[in-house]
Amino acid sequence: MKKILVPVDGSENAYRALDAAVDIAKHYDSKITVVAIANDQSYTQYGAIFGDDIMAHMKEQAEATLKDAQTRAKAAGVDVATDFEVGIPKQAISETLPDLLDTTLTVIGKSGVHGLNRAIMGSTTSYVVRRSITPVLVVGD
């Protein structure tokens, strides 16, 4: 548990996961990497395809969320890094980022801000639990 991956999306559950990761990091003297992932797949909704404009907005929101998460972890005295990625979140969280960042635990919220996406595409958390290359701690409400 020396390197903990914490994906955040600005939801309350993501911040609960961050708080749990901070507690673990303090106990085990671990480092946390907080990551936000912008989904780069094109979505068609109401006949419109969202592209560069929505991606810029997603990056802006992600950067604010990462800054807030970093501030919270640092205030608790935990070594924290942030990372913004573009890709498919569930694949990045479960496979790509643990390998790339050499993390040993993923702490994730039970659900995030995108309830509609969960209904259409399936839960990111469920996918991560099933496919992660590292142990996963799911933090609920």
C-alpha positions in Angstrom: 0.0 0.0 0.0 2.9 2.3 -0.7 1.3 4.0 -3.8 -2.5 4.6 -3.8 -4.5 5.5 -6.9 -7.6 7.6 -6.2 -9.8 8.5 -9.2 -11.9 11.6 -8.7 -14.8 13.1 -10.6 -16.0 15.8 -8.2 -18.7 13.7 -6.6 -19.2 13.3 -2.9 -18.3 9.6 -3.2 -15.0 10.4 -4.8 -14.2 12.7 -1.9 -15.1 10.0 0.6 -12.7 7.7 -1.3 -10.0 10.4 -1.1 -10.6 10.7 2.7 -10.3 6.9 3.1 -7.1 6.9 1.0 -5.7 9.7 3.2 -6.4 7.7 6.3 -4.6 4.7 4.8 -1.7 6.8 3.5 -1.2 8.3 7.0 -1.2 4.8 8.6 1.1 3.2 6.1 3.2 6.3 5.1 1.9 5.9 1.5 1.9 8.3 -1.4 -1.4 9.1 -3.1 -1.9 9.9 -6.8 -5.2 11.5 -7.5 -6.3 11.2 -11.0 -9.1 12.7 -13.1 -9.9 11.1 -16.5 -11.7 12.8 -19.3 -13.5 10.4 -21.5 -12.4 10.8 -25.1 -15.1 8.9 -26.7 -17.6 10.9 -28.8 -21.1 10.8 -27.5 -24.2 11.6 -29.5 -27.0 13.1 -27.5 -30.0 14.7 -29.0 -28.4 14.6 -32.4 -25.3 16.5 -31.4 -21.7 15.2 -31.2 -19.6 16.7 -28.5 -16.0 17.2 -29.3 -13.2 19.7 -28.5 -15.4 22.2 -26.7 -16.7 19.7 -24.2 -13.2 18.2 -23.8 -11.8 21.7 -22.9 -14.7 22.1 -20.4 -14.0 18.6 -18.9 -10.3 19.4 -18.5 -11.1 22.7 -16.8 -13.4 20.9 -14.3 -10.9 18.1 -13.8 -8.1 20.5 -13.0 -10.3 22.3 -10.4 -11.2 18.9 -8.8 -7.6 17.8 -8.8 -6.5 21.0 -7.1 -9.2 20.7 -4.4 -8.2 17.0 -3.8 -4.5 17.9 -3.6 -5.2 20.6 -1.1 -7.3 18.3 1.1 -4.6 15.6 1.1 -1.7 18.0 1.7 -3.7 19.6 4.6 -3.8 16.1 6.2 0.0 15.8 5.8 0.0 13.2 3.0 2.3 13.1 0.0 0.1 13.6 -3.0 0.5 14.0 -6.8 -2.2 14.7 -9.4 -2.7 13.5 -12.9 -5.1 14.4 -15.7 -5.6 11.8 -18.4 -7.8 11.4 -21.4 -9.2 8.0 -22.2 -11.8 5.5 -21.2 -12.0 6.0 -17.4 -12.8 2.4 -16.4 -10.0 1.0 -18.4 -7.5 3.7 -17.3 -8.4 3.1 -13.6 -8.3 -0.6 -13.7 -5.4 -1.4 -16.0 -3.5 1.5 -17.6 -2.8 3.8 -14.7 -1.9 1.2 -12.0 0.7 -0.2 -14.4 1.9 3.3 -15.5 2.1 4.8 -12.1 3.1 1.6 -10.3 0.3 1.9 -7.8 -0.5 -1.0 -5.3 -4.1 -0.1 -4.3 -7.0 1.7 -5.9 -9.5 3.5 -3.6 -12.6 4.4 -5.5 -16.1 5.8 -4.7 -19.1 3.5 -5.0 -20.6 5.8 -7.7 -19.8 9.1 -9.3 -21.5 12.1 -10.8 -22.6 10.4 -14.0 -25.7 8.4 -13.2 -26.9 8.5 -16.8 -23.6 7.1 -18.0 -23.9 4.3 -15.4 -27.3 3.4 -16.7 -26.2 3.3 -20.3 -22.6 1.9 -20.1 -22.4 0.2 -16.7 -20.8 1.2 -13.5 -17.1 2.3 -13.7 -16.7 1.0 -10.2 -18.1 -2.4 -11.0 -15.8 -2.6 -14.0 -12.8 -1.6 -11.9 -13.6 -4.2 -9.2 -13.8 -6.9 -11.8 -10.8 -6.0 -14.0 -8.2 -4.1 -11.8 -4.7 -5.3 -11.8 -4.4 -4.1 -8.2 -6.6 -4.6 -5.1 -9.5 -2.2 -5.0 -11.2 -0.6 -2.0 -14.7 0.7 -2.7 -15.9 3.5 -0.4 -19.7 3.9 -0.1 -22.1 6.6 1.0 
